[in-house]
Amino acid sequence: MTREQETYETLRQWVTVGRFLPGERLKLRDVAAELGVSLMPVRAALQRLAAEGALSYSPNRGVAVPRLSRAEFDDVLQTRLLLEGEAAERGALRLSPADREALREDVHLMDAALRRHDAKAYLAVNENFHVRLYRAAGSPLLMTLIETVWLRIGPLSNQLFEDASAPAVLNDAHGDLMRALDSGDSAAARRAIERDLFVAAQFLRRRCAHPTEARST
């Protein structure tokens, strides 16, 4: 992998997991220093991410993380429900016993993170949980589409814990999913993932920008 591609993959992951916040401006020199690379691969990576819609760019203001409006957020949510629901249903039919136990362990780890109020740990394990389930579907194209949509919602994810009532319910649907997997009910697995996305969305939607602020930098 080239330095440019490696830099792109790292920054793409950072956007996906909410390393950057909505409205945050990304300074080339600061990002390059943090990654320990020159400006050139960082500039190329940020341009690619802007072309994918993950970042916004203006000649006067540079690169920034977009602010989603509620309408944009709702569109992303509906797309996630379609894609991730399908991946969950397919994945439930193809999961290996080892992967199922790994998902069960992830649920325990998420419970522990929520009890510690450790948002970073929760989000990291949550991503692993969903990736493992969706990759079991055996569709690289479906996984690519899901990861592309995650770029749009990632920056909001760190704000999930700004609502004190969120931790009490965030892991409930994951428990529903495990019960669906144990009973061999792929349709119920789909419903569990849809519920998971919907519950988190109720907290995140409140953090969206007003129409005049959306996509602004």
C-alpha positions in Angstrom: 0.0 0.0 0.0 1.4 3.4 -0.9 1.8 6.2 1.6 -1.0 8.2 -0.1 -3.4 5.2 0.1 -2.5 4.5 3.7 -3.1 8.1 4.7 -6.5 8.0 2.9 -7.5 4.8 4.7 -6.5 6.2 8.1 -8.4 9.5 7.6 -11.4 7.6 6.2 -11.5 5.5 9.3 -11.2 8.6 11.5 -14.2 10.2 9.9 -16.2 7.0 10.1 -15.7 6.6 13.9 -16.2 10.3 14.7 -12.7 11.3 15.3 -13.7 14.7 13.8 -16.8 16.6 14.9 -19.4 18.3 12.7 -18.2 21.8 11.7 -14.6 21.1 12.6 -12.0 22.6 10.2 -9.2 20.3 9.2 -5.8 22.0 9.0 -3.4 20.2 6.6 -0.3 20.8 8.8 -2.0 19.6 12.0 -3.3 16.4 10.3 0.0 15.7 8.7 1.9 16.2 12.0 -0.5 13.8 13.8 0.0 11.2 11.1 3.7 11.8 10.7 3.5 12.3 7.0 4.1 15.1 4.5 1.4 17.5 3.3 1.0 15.9 -0.1 -0.7 12.6 0.9 -2.9 14.4 3.4 -4.0 16.9 0.8 -4.8 14.1 -1.6 -6.7 12.1 1.0 -8.8 15.0 2.1 -9.6 15.8 -1.6 -10.8 12.2 -2.1 -12.9 12.3 1.1 -14.4 15.6 -0.1 -15.3 14.1 -3.4 -17.1 11.2 -1.6 -19.1 13.7 0.4 -17.5 12.9 3.7 -15.9 16.3 4.0 -16.8 19.7 2.5 -14.3 22.0 0.7 -14.3 25.6 -0.2 -11.4 27.6 -1.8 -11.7 30.3 0.9 -12.3 28.1 4.0 -10.5 24.9 3.2 -11.7 21.5 4.3 -14.2 20.9 7.1 -16.6 18.3 8.4 -20.1 19.0 7.2 -23.0 19.6 9.5 -26.0 17.4 8.5 -29.5 19.0 8.5 -32.3 16.9 9.9 -33.5 16.3 6.4 -30.1 15.0 5.4 -29.9 12.9 8.5 -33.3 11.3 7.9 -32.2 10.4 4.3 -29.0 8.8 5.7 -31.0 6.9 8.3 -33.5 5.5 5.7 -30.5 4.4 3.6 -28.9 2.7 6.5 -32.1 0.9 7.5 -32.3 -0.5 4.0 -28.6 -1.5 3.6 -27.8 -2.6 7.1 -31.1 -4.4 7.6 -30.4 -6.4 4.5 -26.8 -7.1 5.5 -28.0 -8.3 9.0 -30.6 -10.6 7.6 -28.1 -12.2 5.1 -25.3 -12.3 7.7 -27.5 -14.0 10.2 -27.9 -16.9 7.8 -24.1 -17.3 7.2 -22.4 -16.5 10.6 -20.0 -19.1 11.8 -20.3 -20.4 15.4 -17.0 -18.5 16.1 -18.3 -15.3 14.8 -21.5 -15.7 16.8 -19.5 -16.1 20.0 -17.4 -13.1 19.0 -20.6 -11.0 18.6 -21.8 -12.2 22.1 -18.5 -11.1 23.6 -18.8 -7.7 21.9 -22.2 -7.3 23.6 -20.6 -7.9 27.0 -17.8 -5.4 26.1 -20.3 -2.8 25.1 -22.2 -3.3 28.3 -19.0 -2.8 30.3 -18.1 0.3 28.3 -21.6 1.8 29.0 -21.3 1.2 32.7 -17.9 3.0 32.7 -19.4 5.8 30.6 -16.6 5.1 28.1 -18.0 6.4 24.8 -14.8 5.8 22.9 -14.6 2.1 23.9 -18.3 1.6 23.2 -18.1 3.1 19.7 -15.0 1.1 18.8 -16.6 -2.2 19.8 -19.9 -1.2 18.3 -18.2 -0.7 14.9 -16.5 -4.1 15.2 -19.9 -5.8 16.1 -21.6 -4.4 13.0 -18.7 -5.0 10.6 -18.5 -8.7 11.7 -22.2 -9.2 11.2 -22.4 -7.5 7.9 -19.3 -9.0 6.4 -20.8 -12.4 7.1 -23.4 -11.6 4.5 -20.7 -12.3 1.9 -21.4 -9.2 -0.3 -18.4 -6.9 -0.7 -20.5 -4.5 -2.7 -23.1 -4.2 0.1 -20.3 -3.7 2.7 -18.8 -0.9 0.5 -22.1 0.9 0.3 -22.6 0.6 4.0 -19.1 2.0 4.8 -19.7 4.9 2.4 -22.9 5.8 4.2 -21.1 5.6 7.5 -18.8 8.4 6.3 -21.8 10.7 6.4 -22.9 9.8 9.9 -19.6 9.2 11.6 -18.9 12.7 12.8 -22.2 12.8 14.7 -21.4 9.5 16.6 -19.3 11.0 19.3 -22.3 13.2 20.3 -24.4 10.2 21.0 -23.4 10.3 24.7 -24.2 14.0 25.2 -27.7 12.8 26.2 -27.5 11.2 29.6 -30.4 8.9 28.9 -28.7 7.2 25.9 -26.4 4.7 27.6 -29.4 3.0 29.3 -30.9 1.8 26.0 -28.1 1.7 23.5 -27.2 -2.0 23.9 -30.8 -3.3 24.1 -31.2 -4.1 20.4 -27.8 -5.9 20.4 -29.3 -8.3 23.0 -32.3 -8.8 20.7 -30.0 -9.6 17.8 -28.2 -12.3 19.8 -31.5 -13.9 20.7 -32.5 -13.8 17.0 -29.3 -15.5 16.0 -29.6 -18.1 18.7 -33.1 -19.0 17.5 -32.1 -18.9 13.8 -34.5 -16.1 13.0 -32.9 -14.0 10.3 -35.9 -11.7 9.9 -35.8 -11.0 13.6 -32.1 -10.2 13.3 -33.0 -7.6 10.6 -35.6 -6.1 12.9 -33.1 -5.9 15.8 -30.6 -4.0 13.7 -33.3 -1.7 12.4 -34.3 -1.0 16.0 -30.7 -0.4 17.0 -30.2 2.2 14.2 -33.6 3.8 15.0 -32.9 4.2 18.7 -29.5 5.7 18.2 -31.0 8.0 15.6 -33.4 9.5 18.1 -30.5 10.9 20.1 -28.3 11.9 17.2 -31.1 13.7 15.3 -31.3 16.3 18.0 -27.6 17.2 17.3 -28.2 18.0 13.7 -27.8 21.5 12.4 -30.6 23.9 11.6 -31.2 24.3 7.8 -29.2 27.5 7.7 -26.2 25.8 9.3 -26.3 22.5 7.4 -23.2 21.8 5.3 -21.7 25.1 6.4 -18.1 25.4 7.6 
